[in-house]
Amino acid sequence: MKYLPIFRIFGVGLLTTLVLLTAGRFFVAATQSKPTITIMTLGTRTCDALNQPKPAITQSEQFVIEVRGLATSEPVAINLTFPDGRVFSPTVAQVEGRGGLDGIVDTPTDPGFFGQTNAGGTYVNFFQTTSKWPHGCYKVTAQGVTSQIQASEYLVVEDAPIPQPEAGPLTLEVQSHVDQQTSGEQGVTVDIAGRAFLGGEVITLQMIQPNGTIIDLPAPPVSPLGTFQTSVDLSDDHQVGDHTFVATNSTQHRVSAIFTLHAKVVRTSGPVAITLTSPVAAAPVQGQSLQLQGKLFDADAQVTCRVVQPNGAIRTLRVVQANSLGEFTADLPLDRQLPTGDYTFLASSNTALSSLTFHLTAGSHVVPANAVIVLNGNNSTGLFQGTSADSTPSPVAISTMVSTATATVSPVATTATPTPTEPPSPPTNTPPEHNVIPPAPATPTTEATDSGVNATPPVPIGSPAPPTPMF
């Protein structure tokens, strides 16, 4: 019998040990570096960005996400990329009005959303959509705060399916206050008149924007003769396109009318000029900053900086003062709450206006936290930092944690890896019908005046405006 030398036995054992340790480390690393996210809904629709079927819901419905493969008891950040490229956390995306989405400007402070995985590295929770979510394909991203690994999946949100108005005597007219036309330029005042309602009944009035978001308008009183009249300012902040106005009476009968909003005409004037300086060699990216530089303005002139967004809405950024040589600089952070696409910067004084365009590309899908991470102790409830009426942050419970065993009957579940392939060009499908009629709320909301319709009065281009927060 032949005996192996002791050093050979020791060498084989050491090699085997190293192989097992390496394999074990690789297995752990692979487990922690390849998390999955599953979205559970009751149906599917085609995601235009991918031309693939994805889980789908309608506005104001809930969906469930399950994240697996993260570290034990690890904080996990959830973020939502809207169809137009804006990035929000569920902290603000699930809230309407103060502290959340208003449907018009949508620039709330976003402290981020954080949950916590269980002992198996799994996180499950409900999330709530609202009528302020545009229709389209969303990207849902989950990232481990400690491990920094992430996974993403897509979700389709559709307009709430509402029956068309029934034939009846109700009528609704929406016209420009200036020329009584059914279209007008940003900044127009729109007159809304209804007839053939019941005398003195309580009605609801809503406006559906081109992207499908629903704005609740103050309900006008109905006269004893069954008529009402009110007006709404469609400011520079409103997106360009068809706006559908819907009046619903006390018996849930509806009538609608469309008003088309056109972009404000911008005419440059004077010898002034503006340029953009960016630390990015290519196109600017969400989450970075630009510097706007101007020259040839009047000495000590007040210069109003605005931006025309891809949807045609105009946002006032800030007012700066030129120096004695007519020059100025203004730092412009490009927040993740900005849509991606083509922008036009405007810089105007009382005597001149200059403009330039640039293309904003997508940045990170993760919203950086600017608040303390709030985690619950038993992982039974999702908590996030909300904002109360007095702007004091407070923990708010949004839903009860569920397991996969308690999911809805026959859910559609789709799992994705953390780095999905680059989506192909959007298909040339017929876009969904925008002029659907929303459901009347069960009880009239008290947030009507906070809906954002009159939140920012129109500011004529070429005149100074008061300083406003950046993006």
N, C-alpha and C positions, 0 to 999 in steps of 0.2 A: 504494500500500500504506500502510495506516494503522499507525503505531507507537504502542504504549501508553507513556504516560509512565513514567519509571523508578520513580517513587514508587508507581504503581499496581501495577507488576510486583512491587516489593518488598512491597507490602501484601498481595497475593494469596499470595506465597510465605510470608510470615510467618503469615498466617491458616492456610494449609495446614499449616505446621509445628506451630502451636498445636493444630490439630485432631488431627493425628497423635499428638502428645505426649499430649494429653488422652485420646484413644482408647486409646493404649498404657497410660497409667496406669490407666484404667478397666478395661482387659482384665486387667492384673496384679492389680488390687484384686479384681476379680470372681473371678479364679482362686484368690486366696489367701483370699477371704472365703466361698467356697462349697465347703468340703471335703466329701467323701462317705465313708461307712463302709459296708463290705460284710461281712456275716457269712456264712460258708460252712459248711453242714452237709449231711447226707444226707437230710433230710426237713423237712416243715413241719407245724405245728399252729396252731390258732387262738389268737391272743393275746387273752385275755379283756379286757384294758384297751383294746384297739383294735377288737376283733371283726374282725380281719383275719388271714390266714395269715402266719406268720412262721417263720424258720428254727428248727428244734427239735432237741434232743438229749435224752438221758436222763442221769440223775445219773452222775457219774464218767467221762463221755465228754469228748472235746476238741472245740473248735470253732476256726475260723480267722477272724481279722478282717483286713481290708485297709482302710487309711485313705489316701485320695488327696487332693491339693490343698493340702497344708501346705507350709511353706517348706522349702527345701533344708537337710538336716542339722539339722532342728529337733527339740528334745526334745518328745515327745508324752506326755501323761498319759492313762492309761486308767482308767476308773472304772465301777463296776457298781451300778445301783440295783436292789435286790432287790424281789420282788413286794410286800412289805409296806412299802416305802419306805425301808428302810435303805440307806446308801451305803457301799460298800467299794471299795478298790482290789484288783486281783488279787494284790497282795503278801500279803494275809491271806486272801482268798477262796479261794486255791488250796491253803491249808495247813490241816490238821486238828490239833487239840491245841494245844500250847504255841505261841504266836505267831500262831495262826490262828483258825478258827471251831471252837468246841466244840459248837455246835448248841443250847446252852441260853441262855447270856447273851450271848455273842458281843460282847465289848468289848475286843478286842486293840488294841494301839497300831498305828496305820496310818501308815507313813511315805510311802505313795503309791507308785505304779508309773510308771516312766518308760522309754520306748524312744526311738528316734531315727529320723527319716526318712532316706531315701537321697538321692542327688543329684537325684532327680526329685520329692522331697517326698512319697514314699510310704512307709508303714510296714505290714509284714505280720508276723503272729506267731500261734502256737498259744496257746490258753488252756485250762486244765484245770478242769473242775467236780469237785466231791466229793459225798459222800453228805450233807454238811452244808448243801448248797444246797436250799432249799425248792422244791417244785414251783410253777410259775407263770411269769409273763411278766416278763423282766428288761429293763432299759434299759441298753445299753452306750454309753458316752460317751467320745469321744476329743477331747482339746483340745490345740492347739499351745501350748506353754509360752511361746514368744516372741511369737507372733502373737495369742494369746488367742482364736483362732477355734476352733469346735468342731462336731462332727457326732455324731448319735446314731442308733442303730438298736435293734431289739428282738429278743429271743431267748427262746424257750420252753424251759423245763427240765421234764422229766417224771420221775416215779418210774421207777426201773429196772424193766423188764418181767420179772417173776418168775413162774414157774408156781405155781399154787395147791398147797397141801399134798396129797400123795397119801393115799389111804385106807390106813390102817394102824393098828397098835396104839398108836402114840405118843399121849400125852395131855399137856396142859399146863393148869394152873390158875393164875389170877392173882387174888388176893383181898386185901382190906384186912386188915391185921394186927389191927385193933381189932374189927371185926364180921363178918369173912369175907364181905363183899359185893364185887361186881365194880365198885364205884364208891366214890369218896371225895373229901374236900376236900383242897386243897393242904396239904402238910405231912404227908400220910399215909405210912405205911410199907406197902409192898406185898409180900406173900409170893408167891413163884413156886415151883411144884412141878411136876415132870415125872415121868412113869412110862412103863414099857415100853421103855426104852432098853437098849442092850447094856451089860452089866455092866462098869464101869470105862472105858467109851469116852470120848473127848474130844469135847465138844460146843461149839457157839458159841451165845451168847445176845445178842439185839439188841432194841432198842425203836424203833418207828417213831412219831414224834410226829405230832400232827394236821396239821402243815404239810408232812409228808413227809420231814423230816430223819431220819437214822438214827443212833442212839446205840449203840455197842458196850458191852455190859455185861460185867463180870468173869465168866468162864466157871466155873460151879460144878463140883465133882467129882461124877462119877456113881458111885453105890454098886455093890457086886457084884450087887445085886438090880435094877439098872437104874433107880434112882430118884435124883432130886436135889432139893434145896431151897435157896433163897437168898432174899434180900430186897433191895429197892431203896427208897430214900427219894425220893418225888416232892415236892420242896420247893416253896416259894413261887415259885421262879424258873421252874418248869415251866409251859408254856402249858396252858390249859384245853381239854379235849376228849378224844377217844378216843386212847389210846395202845395200840398193838399190840405185844405181846411175841412174839418168834419164837425158837424153839429148833430148831437144826439138828444132826443127829447126824453121825457119821463117814461115813455113806453118802449124805449130802446130802438125806436126808428131813427134812421140816420139819413143825412143828406150831405153831399160834399161838393166842393168846387176847387179848381186849381188856379194858382197864381204863379206865374213864371218870373223868377228873379234873375236879372241880367247883371253881369259884372260891371263895376264902376269903371268908366272910361278914365284912363290915366294919361294926361298930356304933360310931357316934360316941358320945362321953360327955364330961361335964364342960362348963364354960362357955367352954372355949378356942375360939379362932377363928384361921384362917389366911387370908391373901390373897396373890395373885400380882401383882407389879409387872413390867411389860414395857415396853421401849422401843418395841415394835411396837404400832401403833394397832390393827391387826386381830389375827388369830390368830397365836400364836407360830410361828416358822419354824425348821426345822433349822439349826444353826450359830449361832444367837443364844443369848441368856441370859435367864433370868428371875430374879427375886429373891423368895424365899418369906419372908413376914413373919408372925410369930405373936405372939399376946398372950393374957393371962389364964391362962398356965400358972403352976405353982407357982414360987416364987422359986428361982432357981439350978437349976431342973429340967433333967435331961438329956432332950433331945427328939430322937427318931429320925425322920428324914425318909425316906419311901418313896414309890414311885410304882407304880401299877397300870397296866401297859402294855395296848395294845389287844387282845393275845392272852390277857390274863388273868394273865400272869406278874407277880409283885411283886418289884421290885428295891429294895434298900436303898441309899440315896444317901449319907447321912452322918449323924453325930450332932452336934448343936450344944447349947450350954448357954445356957439362958435367963438373963437378968440378974436383978437383985434385984426388978424389977417384973414378972417373968414374961414378958418380951418377948425375941424373937430375930429375926435375919435370916440367911438362907442363900442364897448365890448358886448358881444351878443352870444350868450350861451345857447347852444342848440339842444334843447331838452329832448328827452325820449318821448315826451308827450306831443311832439310835433309829427305830423304825417310825413312820410317820405314822398319825394317827387320834386317838381319844379316850383321854385319860389321867385318872387320879384321883390326886391328891397326898394323902398321909397324913402327919400329924405327930402323934406320940404320946409321952406321958410315962408314968410308972408309974400315973398316976391319971386321965388324960384322953386323948382322941383326937379330932382334927378332920380333915375332908377337903374337897376341892374338885376340880372337874373342868375340863379345858380341852382344846382340839383342836389338835394339832400338824400343821402343813402342811409340804409339801416345800420344801426350800431348794435350794441349788446342787447340781448333779450331780457337781461336781468336789471331790475331797477335797484340802484344802490340805496341801501337803507340810510335814512337820516334821523332815525329814532332808535330807541332801545328795543331790542328784540323782546317781544312779549310771548312767552310760552306758557301754556297751562301745565299743571302738574301731572294730571292723569291721562292726558292725550285723548280725552273724550269729547272735547269741544274745540272747534277752531276759533281762536281769538285773534283779533287784530286791533291796531290802534285806530279808533274812530275819532271823529271830531264832533263835539257837541255844539249846541247853539252858541255857547260863549267861547268857542274855539279852544276849549280845554281838552287835550287828548285824554281819552278814557278807553279802557278795554271794552269791546263790544262782542257779545257772542253772536255768531252768525248761523251756526248750524250744529247738529249733533253728528259726531263721528259715526261712520257705519263700516261694517266689514263687508267683504265680497259676498258673504252669505245672505246679507240683508238687502242686496241690490234689487232694483225693480225687476219685474218679471220679464224674462227674455230680453235683457239689455243688449245693445250693440256695443261691443267692446273692441277697441282697436289699440294695439300696442305699437310703440315706435321706439327706435334706438335714439341715443342722444344726439347723433349727428345725421339728420335726414339728408338725403341727396338733394342736390340743387333742383328746385322745382322747374319744370319746363315752362315755356311761354304760355300765358293764359290762353285757353281755348277760345275760339270765336263762337261761344254759345250765346244764345239770346239772353240778355240780362233779365233778371227777375222783374216782375211788375212792381213799380214803386208806388203806384197810387192805390194801395190797399187801404182799407178803412180800419182804424184801430178799435179795440173794444172800449166801450165806455167804462170808466172806473166804477167799482161797486159803490164807493162813497167819494164825493168830491174831495180832492186833495186841498190841503191848506198851503201847499208849496207853489200854487199857481203863479204868484207874483215873483217867485224865486226861480222860475224856469229858465231864465236867461234870455227871454225874448226881448225884454227891455233892459237887460242888465248893463249893456254898454251903448250909450246913445251914439248915433252916427257922428263922426268927426270929419268935416269936409277936408279933403286933401288940399294942402296949402295953408292951413291955419294951425296955430299951435294947439297942442293938447296937453292936459295935465299928465304928469309922470305916472306910469302904470308899471306893475311888476313885469319882469322879463318873462320869456316863454313859459 
